[in-house]
């Protein structure tokens, strides 16, 4: 198993052991004496659903290292900056991260999203994980678990003038746009069908579909129009639209049908079906339409990693509400997903590697 562990470590940044001490993860060396042992502890923790007691037991069983659950907790919570460094390093080495475009200057591109989570045995969603991720800094700015009664809304986040907020359909509301602009920030938000009405400069209802139905696959356009506040005031907004290709359109239609059946909703209206043939974005940026679309597409690079987190490794229930513990849990999960992504990109799994990643224990200690 030692050879398999060495294979895993080749995907880590070259100074990963040195950084354990520099970033405060390995300051005390009583029971956990090496970066190897500390990494195994953290990966066991995320594999075992965040149970400090289970992690303690597994370290004793597989490595002969005695730690009570409080000692495990202290080690884990001190590791989050190191785990973030390792995750970013793995992603950079594998080309998963993206270089920041020069036209952004000092802007921070923040991806806002949420994911519903079901606990084992549950037939419905129990929790909602809200996260705010800086795309080019590769930094999770906030992470919060709530019940599913807590809605997905931009008003839960503080916005600064240097921020560009990117979010999907759920967040594409007048309230959300007004909140971002109140903080003097910028936004790129995907619009859902009938989220709100659009108007021309004279306050006449603007029919979006009638003005974009000439587009062919991958063609794009941008339109300056307005939305109306409850006071009746017209507020300018820029709509950037790109037509999907036929394969993406068919995939979107199948997804709509599955959602309708699963959630027992009414079938989508003809206009909703048609608008889903396009990527429709609302923004207040003055970038070119190509740059706006590029930034929105960039979110998918990170979204794929989050998808692996949810589908392969399960977010599970955050084990502790304290910031350091939550971040260690999050980046531990993200590191595991990034390592698997790296291995899948470069080589096939051997039976031993499958055992390492999909059963993850500390068997490297057992000679």
N, C-alpha and C positions, 0 to 999 in steps of 0.2 A: 504493500500500500504506500510505502514511502516514495516509490517511483511515481505513483499517481499524484501524490501531493506535490512533488517537484514539477510535474507537468502543469499542475494548476498554477503554481507560483510564477511560471514564465509569462503569464498574462497580466501580472501585477506590475506597477511601475517599479523601476530599478531600485529606488530608495525607499521602498515600502516599509522595511524594517526600521530604518533610521527615523522615518517620519512618525513611527509609533511613539517614540520618546519626545520628539520635537513638538508634537501636537497634544501632548499631555495624556496619551492613552496608556503609557507604560512607565509611569513615574515610580511606582512601588513594585518591587520584584520579589515579593514573598512567595506566594503560591504560583502565580503566573510570572514566569521568569523571562520568556521570550516572546517576540512578535508572532511567531508561529502558534504558540499556545493561546495568545490573545485572539488571534484571528479565528482559530478553531472554536474558542468560547463564544465569540459573536455569531458565527455561522450556526452553531448548535442552538443558540438562543432563538434565532429567527426560524430555524427549521422546526423547533419544538413549540411553535406558536407563542413565543414570548414568555414562557413559564420559567421563572428564575429557579424554582425548585427542581423542575425537570432538567434544566441545564446543569445544575449542581450535581444531580445524580449521574448524568451522562459523563461529565468530566471525571467523576470518581471511578465510574465503571470502565471507561475506555482509556483514560490517561493516567489514572492513579493520582489525580490532583484533587485534594480536598478543599472545597469552598462551600461555605453555607450560602443560602440564597441571598442574604444581605451583601455578602462579599461579591457574589455574581452581579448583583444589581449595581454596586459601585463601579465594578470593572466595566460593565456594559455602558453605563451612562457617561463614563469618561472617554468612551471610544468614538463618539459620533463624528467628531471633526476628522479623525483618522479614517473612518469608514467612508466619509464623503470624499476625502482625498483619494482613497483607493478606487472608489467607484468612478470618479472623474478620470483617474489615470487609465483604468481599463477601457473606458469609453473613448478616450483620446487615442490610445494605442490602436484601437480597432476602427477608428474613423466613425464612431457613433456620435461624437460631439460635432458641432458645426462651428466653423470660423465666423466671427462676428463681421458682418458687412461694414465697410468703411462709412457708408452713408448714415449709419446709426449714430455715429459720434459717441456722446456720453449717455445715450439712451439705454434703458434697461427693458428688455423684452420679457414680460411676465406672462406665463401660461397659467390661466385660472381654470380649474376643472374640479369635478367631484366624481366619486365612484361609490355605487351602492354595494354593500357587503352583506352577505348572509352567513350567519353562524352555522356550524355543522348541525344538520338535522332540521334546519329551518326551511320552510317552503316560500318564504318571502324575505325581502330585504330587511335587515335589522338595524344597520348603521349606515351612515354616509360619511365618507372620508373626503374632506375638502382640502385641496392643496393648491399652493401658489409657488410656481417653479420658475426661476430665472433661467431662460433658455440658454444664453451664451455664457453666463457665469456658472452654470451647472450647479445652482444652489437652490435648495428648497427653503423658501422664505417663511412659509408657514404651513402647518399641517394640523388639522383638527378633525377629530371624530365626533359626530353628533348622531342623534336619532334621525330616521328618515323624515321626520316631521320638519326638520330644519331645511328650508329651501335653498336652492343653488342661486345665489345672488351676489352681485359685485359689491353691494353695500357692506358686506362683512369685511372688506379689505380696504386698507388705507392706501391712497394713491398720491404719488409725488409727481412734480412737473416733468421729471426725466423718465417717467414710466410709460411704456406702451403695453396696454393690456390686451391680450389675445384670448378669446374664449369662444366656445361653441354656441349653438342655437339657444340653449336654455338661458344664457346670459344676455342675449340680444334683445334688450328691452329699453324703453325710454328711460325708465328709472336707472338702469345700469349705465347708460350713456351719460345721463345727467350727473350721476355720482362721479364718474371718471373725470368729467370736465370740471366739476366743482373742485377737484384737486389739481386742476390744470394739467391733467395727464392726457394721453392719447389712447385710442382704442381701435382694434380691428375685431369686430364681432360678427359671427355668422348669423344671418337672419333666418328665422323660421317663417313658414307661411302664416300670414295674418297676424304677425306679432304686433304690428301697428300699421296705421295708414301712412302713406307718403303723399306729399302735396307739392305743387309747383309754387313759384314765388308769389302767385296771386291767391294761393289758398285753395286751388282747385285740386281735387283728388287725382293723384298720379297713378296710372295703371302700369305697374312695372313690367308685367308679362308682355304687354303690347309693345313695349319699347326694347325688349331683348330677344324676342322670338326669331329675329333674323340671324342670330349668332349660330355659327357652326362649331363643331367640336374643337375645343381649345381656344376658340376666339374669345376675346374679352372686351369689355367696355366699361366706362365709368360715367356715372350720372350724378349731377348735383341737384339735390332736391331738399325737401324739408319734412320734419315731423312736427306734430302739434302738441304743445304742452297743455295740461288741464286748464291753464289760464286762457288758452286760445292763441298764445304766442307761437309763431313759427320759428323753429330752430333748424339751421342748415345742417345737412348730413350728406356725405358722399357715399354713393353706392357703387361698389366694384363688383362686376359680374363676369363669370367665365362659364362657358358651356362645357359640360362633361362629355367624355366620349361615350360611345354606345355601351361598351362593357360596364362602365361605371354607372350609367343610367339604369341598366338592367339589375345590377347589384343593389342599387338604391331602392328600386321597386320591390325586389324580393325582401329586403330588410323591412320595408314599410308593411308588407303583408304579414311577415312574421311578428312584428310588433303589434299589429292589429289583432292577430289571433291570440298572442300570448297575454295581452292586456285587455282582451275582450272589448276593444274600442270600435267605434263606428269606422267603416271604410273611409279612406282619405277622399277628399273632394277632388274633382278634376283639376282645379287650380293648384292644389297642393301637390298632386302628382306631377304636374307640369313644372312647377317652380323647383322641384327636386331634381330636375335635369340640369340645374345650374348651381355653381358655387356663388352665393350671394352674400357679400360682405358689406357691413356698414363701418365707416371710418371717418375720423376727423383729421387724418394725416394728409399732408400735401405731397407725399411720395408719389412716384409713378404707379400706375395700376399694376405693372409687372412687379415692382418692389413690394406692394401691399400683398399680392398673391404669393410672392416668394416667402414673406414672413409668415403668412398663414399656413403655407405648406410645411414650413420648418417645424411647426408644432408636432407634426406627425412623426418626426424622427424620435422625439422623446416619448410620444404617446405609445409607440410600439414597445418601448421598454416597460412602460407602465402596464401595458396590456399583458406582457409576459409575467409581470409581477402578480397580476390578479388571476390569470388563467393557470399558470404553472405552479406558483408558490403560495398563492392565496394571501391576501393582506391579513386576514384573520382580525382579531380584536386587538387594538393597541393595548399593550400590557400595563401601561402606566401613563398618567396624564401630565407628568412633569416633562418640561421641554427637552432636556438632555436625553431622557429615556425614550421619548417619542422619536427624536431624531436618530438615535442609535438604532432603534427598531426599523425605521424607514430606510436608512442608508444601508443597513445590513441586508434587508430584503432586496434593495436595488442593486447592491453589489453582487448578490447571488444571481440575480437575473442577468446582469451585465457579463459575469463570468460565463454563464451558459451561452449567452449570445456570442461571445468571443470564440468559444470552443466550436459551436455550431458553424460559425463562419469559416473556420480554418481546418477542421478535421472531424472525422466521425468519432462518436463515443466508443471507447472500448468498454467491455463489461465492467471493468474496475472503475472507469470514470462515471459510468451510469450509477454505480453503487455510491460513488462519492457525492454526486450532485443531486440525485433524486432520492437518496435515502439519508443524506449527509450526516455522518457521524465523525468522530475523531479517530477513526481506525488507523490514521497515519501514525499514531503513537504506539500501536500494537505491532511489535516486530514479529 
